[in-house]
């Protein structure tokens, strides 16, 4: 039996207006950062989101958190719409979805102690931890993420990068959410520290039943932690499936090109792998190509690609969803 769907995203769109003029502003277009993304997140699973810089991953995260309002579409948490919620309703729903930021050096207030940073959510959601219990609760969170509870009065600059990210994770757990949005949580850390933080996230998921949206550039990290993977290109989800399906049998040409660029430590594996070099730069999200947005860089592109936008669906000969008229599975060297 499939796990409960706790996050449901349907046809999510976020456009940022392009304007001209200083006094009398006139809209001349829009940046189509997220343009029709749909997926489900199940209780206790990790959905990895990958793609090039500028493809809309971080904007997607902000819209899921209701930090940005969508242009259109729906975001439901356990059946309740958060995208258009306001006031007390939004406050109550935000308890169930929290975020871990990318850079632990800038996401923590340097003028606040660790205890104040982790306990700040309780100032807003007073019902979670009464004032008399907050210090004890913060110390429990510090211990949960592998830090010394006695360091509650220290400042962020007194911790290493990996420790600061643990503080960020503790802050995300303060309100006991079911969903954590991780926006590149290990990209600013050393490789050895990355492994420690990833292991911590997996441990917390097993103990607390958390569901993660895990956004990253590093495909090997995403494979290690994810149950399913979504690949974004220019605001669109172009492939979505189980991690094994995406990494071993990618169907979309863009996914195949991404995986071919992943470093392989085995010299024999490097010789066996065919490197796919994409021509040109990604188009502007203010003026994306007609039809398939990847067609201007795709070696499979034909006339139908310019005329008809491919839907994200299971194609003949493939086991998972892809948005390509000519999708076909392609064996790749394993990403370890």
DOPA-505244 format. One record per atom (N, C-alpha, C): residue in three letters; x, y, z. Coordinates in steps of 0.02 Angstrom, whole numbers, plus 50000, padded with zeros to 5 digits. Layout:
BEGIN
ALAXYZ ...
***
This chain:
BEGIN
UNK500424994050000 UNK500005000050000 UNK500445006350000 UNK500285010949954 UNK500695016949948 UNK500605021450009 UNK501155025050027 UNK501125029550084 UNK500665035450069 UNK500435038650122 UNK499985044350116 UNK500325050150079 UNK499965053350034 UNK500205059349999 UNK500115065250046 UNK500675068450066 UNK500615074050112 UNK500745080750077 UNK501035080650017 UNK501135086849978 UNK500925085449906 UNK500455089449883 UNK500185088449815 UNK500265095049776 UNK500655094749723 UNK500785100749682 UNK500485099549613 UNK500075104249590 UNK499745103549525 UNK499805109949484 UNK500085109149425 UNK500125114549375 UNK500385121149406 UNK500905120649445 UNK501165126449481 UNK501545131049434 UNK501365137449436 UNK501665142549393 UNK501875148449435 UNK502495150849424 UNK502725156949455 UNK503095161149403 UNK502795166749383 UNK503085171349335 UNK503255177949371 UNK503845180549357 UNK504045187049383 UNK503995192249327 UNK503625197749337 UNK503525202549283 UNK504165206249265 UNK504255207449201 UNK504795211749175 UNK504485218449158 UNK504765223849187 UNK504475230449177 UNK504985235249149 UNK504745240549119 UNK505165245949094 UNK504885252549120 UNK505325257649125 UNK505105264049150 UNK505235264749224 UNK505315270949247 UNK505455272349318 UNK504825274849353 UNK504505279949326 UNK503905282749356 UNK503285278849334 UNK503205278349268 UNK502635274749240 UNK502885267949215 UNK502825263049258 UNK503085256449240 UNK502605252849194 UNK502895249349146 UNK502495245649098 UNK502785238549093 UNK502345233649100 UNK502575226649096 UNK502695224849022 UNK503295222249009 UNK503475220548941 UNK503585212948932 UNK503475209248985 UNK503575202048981 UNK503585199049050 UNK503835192849054 UNK503865189449119 UNK504415184249118 UNK504755183449175 UNK505225178049186 UNK504835171949208 UNK504835166749167 UNK504445160749182 UNK504875155849222 UNK504935157449287 UNK505395153549330 UNK505145146549342 UNK504505145849357 UNK504175139249364 UNK503555139449320 UNK503475134549278 UNK502965135149226 UNK502595128549215 UNK502175126749264 UNK501755120849256 UNK502055114549285 UNK502265114749348 UNK502585109049381 UNK502065105249423 UNK502055098649417 UNK501605094449456 UNK501975088349484 UNK501845086749547 UNK502125080649577 UNK501785079549645 UNK501875073549672 UNK501645071849739 UNK502245070049783 UNK502185071349847 UNK502685069249896 UNK502335064949948 UNK502595058949959 UNK502275054250006 UNK502605054750074 UNK502235052850124 UNK502475052950193 UNK503105048650199 UNK503635051550229 UNK504255047850241 UNK504715046850183 UNK504565049850124 UNK505005048850066 UNK505415055150052 UNK505915054350010 UNK506335059949988 UNK506275060749913 UNK506065066549891 UNK506035068149820 UNK506605072949804 UNK507085070649764 UNK507645074849743 UNK507455078949682 UNK507655085249681 UNK507535089749624 UNK508215091949598 UNK508365090549534 UNK509005092249505 UNK508895096349441 UNK509435099649420 UNK509405103649359 UNK509945108949360 UNK510045112149303 UNK510545117449298 UNK510355123549340 UNK510835127849353 UNK510685134249386 UNK510205138149342 UNK509705141049374 UNK509215145049338 UNK508625141149311 UNK508575134749328 UNK508025130749301 UNK507385131449342 UNK507425134649401 UNK506825135949440 UNK506775131949504 UNK507305128449524 UNK507275124149583 UNK507145128249647 UNK507545133449658 UNK507475137449719 UNK506815141349720 UNK506595143749662 UNK505945147149659 UNK505385142249677 UNK505445136149652 UNK504955130949670 UNK504935130049746 UNK505525129749778 UNK505555128949851 UNK505205134649886 UNK505315140749864 UNK505005146649896 UNK504245146649888 UNK504005144449830 UNK503285144149820 UNK502975138649863 UNK503315132949871 UNK503065127649914 UNK503005130049986 UNK503465134450006 UNK503465137050075 UNK502995143050083 UNK502685145250027 UNK502265151250027 UNK502665157550043 UNK503315157350030 UNK503735163350034 UNK503635167549971 UNK503455164249916 UNK503245167549855 UNK502545165049838 UNK502115169349815 UNK501445167449795 UNK501445165049723 UNK501115159549708 UNK501115157149638 UNK500705161549593 UNK500895161749530 UNK500485165149480 UNK499845161249469 UNK499895154649468 UNK499315150249464 UNK499525143349488 UNK499045138949494 UNK499195132149515 UNK499025131049588 UNK499175125049612 UNK498955122949679 UNK499515119449716 UNK499575120949781 UNK500035117449827 UNK499625115449888 UNK499515109049897 UNK499115106649953 UNK499545102550001 UNK499485104150065 UNK499815100350118 UNK499275096450155 UNK499305089950149 UNK498795085550180 UNK498095087850162 UNK498015089550097 UNK497365091250071 UNK497155098450080 UNK497555102550114 UNK497385109550127 UNK497825114150084 UNK497505118850051 UNK497855123350005 UNK498265128450044 UNK498935128550031 UNK499365133350065 UNK499555139150019 UNK499525138049953 UNK499765143149906 UNK499385149749912 UNK498745149349931 UNK498345155449934 UNK498085156750005 UNK498365153250054 UNK498155154150124 UNK498405160850150 UNK498055163650199 UNK498245170050229 UNK498165169750305 UNK498505174350339 UNK498405175350410 UNK498515169150453 UNK498045168050498 UNK498115162550545 UNK498115155750512 UNK497755155150457 UNK497745148750420 UNK498445147150393 UNK498775152150363 UNK499445151150337 UNK499935149650393 UNK499875153150448 UNK500315152050506 UNK500265144850531 UNK499655142350536 UNK499555135450560 UNK499835130350511 UNK499755131650446 UNK499985126750396 UNK500745126850390 UNK501055132550403 UNK501775132950397 UNK502145128850450 UNK501795127250504 UNK502095122850554 UNK502295116150523 UNK501935114050472 UNK502035107350444 UNK502535107150387 UNK502795112850365 UNK503305112850312 UNK503825118150329 UNK504445115950337 UNK504995120350356 UNK505575119550306 UNK506075123950313 UNK506605124350262 UNK507295124250294 UNK507765120950261 UNK508475121350278 UNK508815125050221 UNK509135130650237 UNK509425134950186 UNK510085132150160 UNK510305135250105 UNK510915132850071 UNK511545134550109 UNK511615140850129 UNK512255143250156 UNK512205144150232 UNK512525139850271 UNK512485140550344 UNK512845146750370 UNK513255149950328 UNK513625155850350 UNK513195162150349 UNK512685162250305 UNK512275168250298 UNK511555167150321 UNK511345160950333 UNK510655159650352 UNK510535160050427 UNK511085161050466 UNK511025161650539 UNK511215168750559 UNK510805171850601 UNK510925178650623 UNK511535178850668 UNK512075182450649 UNK512695182450689 UNK512625185950756 UNK512085189750766 UNK511985193450829 UNK511565189550879 UNK511335183750858 UNK510905179750903 UNK511275173450925 UNK511155171350986 UNK511445165051009 UNK511095159150975 UNK511415153450979 UNK511115147450949 UNK510445145950981 UNK510405146851047 UNK509775145651081 UNK509215150251056 UNK509375156551043 UNK508875161251017 UNK508675159550946 UNK509165157450905 UNK509025155750835 UNK508555149750830 UNK508715144550867 UNK508305138450863 UNK507625139550897 UNK507625143650949 UNK506995144850986 UNK506565150350957 UNK506805154050907 UNK506415159550878 UNK505735157350852 UNK505675151450819 UNK505005149350796 UNK504485149050851 UNK504715147850914 UNK504245147350969 UNK503955154150988 UNK504285159650967 UNK504005166250979 UNK503385167450937 UNK503355164050880 UNK502775164750835 UNK502255159450849 UNK502495153350857 UNK502045147650871 UNK502095146050946 UNK501815150350986 UNK501885149751059 UNK501575143351087 UNK501105140451049 UNK500765134451073 UNK501205128251071 UNK501745128451032 UNK502185122551025 UNK502605121551087 UNK502885127051113 UNK503325126551172 UNK503205132551217 UNK502875131651273 UNK502785137251321 UNK503465139951343 UNK503475146251365 UNK504115149551381 UNK504545145751431 UNK504235142651479 UNK504625139051529 UNK504965132851503 UNK504725130251447 UNK504995123951419 UNK505475125051361 UNK505565131351339 UNK505935132551277 UNK506665130751282 UNK506995132551335 UNK507705131151341 UNK507825123551339 UNK507415119851375 UNK507495112651375 UNK507365109751306 UNK506855112351272 UNK506695109951204 UNK507265111351155 UNK507565117351160 UNK508125119151116 UNK508715114551129 UNK508865113151192 UNK509415108651208 UNK509295101651181 UNK508665099451183 UNK508505092951155 UNK508615092851080 UNK508455098351046 UNK508565098750974 UNK509305098750957 UNK509705102350997 UNK510425102450986 UNK510715095350992 UNK510495091851042 UNK510725084951052 UNK510495080450996 UNK509885081650971 UNK509605077550917 UNK510025078050853 UNK510305084050839 UNK510695085050778 UNK511445084050790 UNK511635081550849 UNK512325079750861 UNK512765085350888 UNK512465090350920 UNK512845095850949 UNK512795095651025 UNK513265098951058 UNK513275099051131 UNK512735103751157 UNK512265101251197 UNK511725105551223 UNK511995111351266 UNK512585110551294 UNK512875115751336 UNK513105121851295 UNK513125121151229 UNK513345126651186 UNK512765131251165 UNK512225130951201 UNK511615134651184 UNK511725142251183 UNK512215144651223 UNK512325151951227 UNK512885154351181 UNK513145149951139 UNK513665151951091 UNK513355155351030 UNK513785158850993 UNK513565162350932 UNK513785158450871 UNK513465159550813 UNK513615155650753 UNK514355155650733 UNK514705161250745 UNK515405161550723 UNK515855156850764 UNK515595154250818 UNK515995149750860 UNK515915142350839 UNK515575141250783 UNK515465134450758 UNK515765133750688 UNK515915127550669 UNK516155126150601 UNK515565126250552 UNK515725125850487 UNK515195125850436 UNK514705120150444 UNK514965114150456 UNK514525108350465 UNK514085109050526 UNK514375111750581 UNK513985112750642 UNK513445118050631 UNK513605123150593 UNK513095128350579 UNK512515125450540 UNK512665120950494 UNK512115117950456 UNK511695113450501 UNK512005110350550 UNK511625106350599 UNK511155111050639 UNK511405117050654 UNK510985121950688 UNK510385123750644 UNK510515124650580 UNK509965126150533 UNK509455120450531 UNK509695114350533 UNK509245108550533 UNK508835108450598 UNK509165109850654 UNK508805110050718 UNK508265115350717 UNK508415121050688 UNK507905126350682 UNK507315123950639 UNK507465120250585 UNK506935117650543 UNK506495112550579 UNK506785109050628 UNK506405103850664 UNK506025106650724 UNK506135112950741 UNK505865115750803 UNK505105115050808 UNK504755115850753 UNK504025115750754 UNK503735108850739 UNK504165103850738 UNK503965096850727 UNK503585096050660 UNK503875098350605 UNK503535097750540 UNK503565090650512 UNK503145089250462 UNK503175082950427 UNK503575083550362 UNK503655089750337 UNK504005090850274 UNK504575095750285 UNK505155094050260 UNK505735098550261 UNK505955099750189 UNK505985106150169 UNK506245107950103 UNK506985109650112 UNK507415105550082 UNK508145106450088 UNK508405109550023 UNK508555116050025 UNK508795119549965 UNK509555119549963 UNK509825114449930 UNK510545113549924 UNK510895113849992 UNK510705109650039 UNK510935110250108 UNK511665108250118 UNK511985105050069 UNK512675102950079 UNK513165105850028 UNK512915110049983 UNK513345112549929 UNK513915117049954 UNK513825120350012 UNK514335124850038 UNK514815121350086 UNK514755114750093 UNK515155111150142 UNK515685106850108 UNK516225105150146 UNK516735100550121 UNK516415093650110 UNK516745089650067 UNK516455083250048 UNK516355078750109 UNK516855078450154 UNK516795074150213 UNK516225076450258 UNK516135082950263 UNK515595085750305 UNK514925084550271 UNK514915084850204 UNK514295083450167 UNK514025076550186 UNK514465071550189 UNK514245064750206 UNK513945064550276 UNK514235068150323 UNK513975068150392 UNK513285071250395 UNK513185076750358 UNK512535080150359 UNK512005075850324 UNK512195072650268 UNK511725068250234 UNK511525062350279 UNK512005059450313 UNK511855053950360 UNK511405056350416 UNK511515062550440 UNK511075065250492 UNK510365065950466 UNK510285068550405 UNK509615069350376 UNK509255062650370 UNK509625057550349 UNK509325050950342 UNK509125048150411 UNK509555049250461 UNK509405046950528 UNK508775050350555 UNK508725056850546 UNK508135060550569 UNK507505058350533 UNK507575056850469 UNK506995054550430 UNK506735047950457 UNK507195043350473 UNK506985036850500 UNK506675037450569 UNK506945041950610 UNK506705042650679 UNK506055046650683 UNK505975051650641 UNK505415056350647 UNK504895055550592 UNK505025051350542 UNK504555050350487 UNK504495056350442 UNK505035060050432 UNK505035066150391 UNK505005064550317 UNK504725069150279 UNK504755068950206 UNK505175074950184 UNK505625073750134 UNK506075078950111 UNK505945080750038 UNK505965087250023 UNK506095089649955 UNK506835091549955 UNK507255087849919 UNK507975088749923 UNK508225091549857 UNK508415097949858 UNK508645101449798 UNK509405101649798 UNK509715099749742 UNK510445099549739 UNK510685099449668 UNK511335101449659 UNK511675100749595 UNK512035094149590 UNK512275091749646 UNK512695085649647 UNK512265079549639 UNK512295076449580 UNK511865070749564 UNK512015064649606 UNK512645063749626 UNK512815058049668 UNK512515058749738 UNK512495064849765 UNK512175066049830 UNK511425064749825 UNK511115067149772 UNK510395066249763 UNK510225058849758 UNK510635055049722 UNK510495047849717 UNK510555044449784 UNK511035046549824 UNK511145043249888 UNK510555044049935 UNK510235049849934 UNK509725051349984 UNK509005050649958 UNK508905050649892 UNK508225051249864 UNK507895044449851 UNK507235044449859 UNK506835038749838 UNK506585039749767 UNK506405045849751 UNK506215047749683 UNK506595054049663 UNK506665055149598 UNK507045060849573 UNK506635064349519 UNK506615071049523 UNK506315075149471 UNK506845079449439 UNK506855079749373 UNK507355083649336 UNK507005089749306 UNK507255095749322 UNK506965101949296 UNK507395105049243 UNK507065108149194 UNK507415111849142 UNK506985117849123 UNK507255123849133 UNK506925130049113 UNK506205130549139 UNK506115129049203 UNK505465129849235 UNK505005123949228 UNK505205118749191 UNK504785112849180 UNK505085106749212 UNK504655102149234 UNK504885095549255 UNK504905091149193 UNK505515088949174 UNK505575085149111 UNK505625077649122 UNK505765075449184 UNK505795068249198 UNK505675067249272 UNK505295061949289 UNK505115060549358 UNK505035053049367 UNK505405050249415 UNK505355043149427 UNK505765040949487 UNK505765034549500 UNK506175031849554 UNK506915033049540 UNK507315033549593 UNK508015035249584 UNK508375030149539 UNK508215023749548 UNK508545018549506 UNK508355019449433 UNK507725021049420 UNK507495022049350 UNK507845027949318 UNK507885033449354 UNK508175039549326 UNK508925038649314 UNK509275035749362 UNK510005035349358 UNK510255029649314 UNK509885024149311 UNK510105018449271 UNK509805018349201 UNK509195020949194 UNK508855020849130 UNK508525027549115 UNK508915033049111 UNK508605039549095 UNK508285039549026 UNK507705042749021 UNK507345042748957 UNK507385049448920 UNK507455054948957 UNK507475061548926 UNK508185063348905 UNK508275066248846 UNK508955068048824 UNK509325072748872 UNK508965077248905 UNK509295081848952 UNK509565078049012 UNK509175073349039 UNK509405069249095 UNK510015065149075 UNK509995062449015 UNK510565058448990 UNK511195062848986 UNK511115069048964 UNK511695073548960 UNK511955075249029 UNK511505076449077 UNK511715078049145 UNK512115072249175 UNK511855066149168 UNK512185060449198 UNK512855058849164 UNK512905060449100 UNK513535059149066 UNK514095063749089 UNK513905069249123 UNK514405074049146 UNK514645072649217 UNK514335067849251 UNK514525066349320 UNK515205062849321 UNK515675065249362 UNK516335061949365 UNK516275054749388 UNK516655050349355 UNK516665043249372 UNK517365041549398 UNK517435039149460 UNK518105037949488 UNK518465032049456 UNK518095027449427 UNK518395021549396 UNK518645023149326 UNK519295022449312 UNK519555024049245 UNK519215019949190 UNK519075013549204 UNK518735009449154 UNK518035012049139 UNK517695014449193 UNK517025017249183 UNK517045023549140 UNK517565027649149 UNK517625033649108 UNK517715031849034 UNK518075026549021 UNK518185024548951 UNK517555021748920 UNK517145018448960 UNK516545015348934 UNK515995020448922 UNK515995025948959 UNK515445030648955 UNK515515035348896 UNK514945036748865 UNK514925041548810 UNK514735048348837 UNK515165053248830 UNK515035060048855 UNK514595063648805 UNK514045066548829 UNK513585070348787 UNK513705077748799 UNK513925081148747 UNK514075088348751 UNK513485092148722 UNK513155096148764 UNK512595100248739 UNK512855106448705 UNK512555108148649 UNK512755114048611 UNK512355120148634 UNK512695125848638 UNK512355132048654 UNK512205132848728 UNK511915138548745 UNK511735140148814 UNK510995139048824 UNK510785138148887 UNK510055137648900 UNK509705144048877 UNK509115143448847 UNK508735149348826 UNK508535153548886 UNK508335159748873 UNK508115164248926 UNK507415162148950 UNK507315161849016 UNK506635160349041 UNK506135165749026 UNK506375171549003 UNK505915176848982 UNK505645175648912 UNK505995171548873 UNK505785170048804 UNK505955162848787 UNK505625158048819 UNK505795151048806 UNK505575148848737 UNK505885143648709 UNK505695141248643 UNK504985138548643 UNK504685138548585 UNK504015135548577 UNK504065127948583 UNK503515124848599 UNK503515117548603 UNK503945115148660 UNK504405110548645 UNK504865107948695 UNK505415113048709 UNK505525114748771 UNK506005119948788 UNK506725117548779 UNK506825111148776 UNK507505108448768 UNK507695107548695 UNK507245108748650 UNK507355106948579 UNK507935110748547 UNK508095116848571 UNK508625120748541 UNK509315117848556 UNK509355113148603 UNK509995110048621 UNK509975102448612 UNK509425099948586 UNK509315092648585 UNK509495089748516 UNK509865084248517 UNK510075080848455 UNK509505076748424 UNK508955075848461 UNK508385071948435 UNK507835076448406 UNK507915082948412 UNK507375087648395 UNK507145086948323 UNK506475086848315 UNK506165086848249 UNK505625092148247 UNK505265092448191 UNK504775097848181 UNK504235097848235 UNK504015091948256 UNK503485091648306 UNK503695094648373 UNK504345094648386 UNK504605097348449 UNK504485104848455 UNK504495108348398 UNK504375115548398 UNK503625117148399 UNK503225112548376 UNK502505113848369 UNK502095111648429 UNK502315106348462 UNK501905103348515 UNK502325102148577 UNK502095104848633 UNK502455103748696 UNK502335096648722 UNK502855092748735 UNK502755085948759 UNK502515085948832 UNK502045081648847 UNK501785081048915 UNK502225076348956 UNK502225077449021 UNK502595073049067 UNK502175066849078 UNK502365061349046 UNK501985055149051 UNK502435049249035 UNK502185043249050 UNK502565037149035 UNK502525035848960 UNK503105035248929 UNK503145034148857 UNK503245026748842 UNK503075024648781 UNK503185017548762 UNK503925015648770 UNK504035009948803 UNK504715007548813 UNK505065010348874 UNK504715014748912 UNK505015017548973 UNK504575015749033 UNK504865015949093 UNK504505013949153 UNK504315019949197 UNK504495025949176 UNK504345031849217 UNK504175037749171 UNK503965043249202 UNK503715048949164 UNK504295053049134 UNK504205055249073 UNK504685059849042 UNK504305064248992 UNK504565070348982 UNK504245075148937 UNK504655075748873 UNK504615070648831 UNK504985070548768 UNK504585066348717 UNK504515069048657 UNK504165065448604 UNK504545059148583 UNK505195059148592 UNK505605053548569 UNK506005050448627 UNK505675049948685 UNK505995047248744 UNK506165039848734 UNK506775038048753 UNK506975030948753 UNK507515030048806 UNK507495024448840 UNK507975023248894 UNK508685022648866 UNK509155024748908 UNK509845024948887 UNK510265022648946 UNK510645017248938 UNK511065014748992 UNK511645019449005 UNK511785020649070 UNK512345025049089 UNK512775021449139 UNK513395023849146 UNK513845021349198 UNK513575023449265 UNK513585018949314 UNK513295020349380 UNK513655026249413 UNK513255030449447 UNK513515035949487 UNK513575033449558 UNK514175032349583 UNK514275029449649 UNK514285034949702 
***
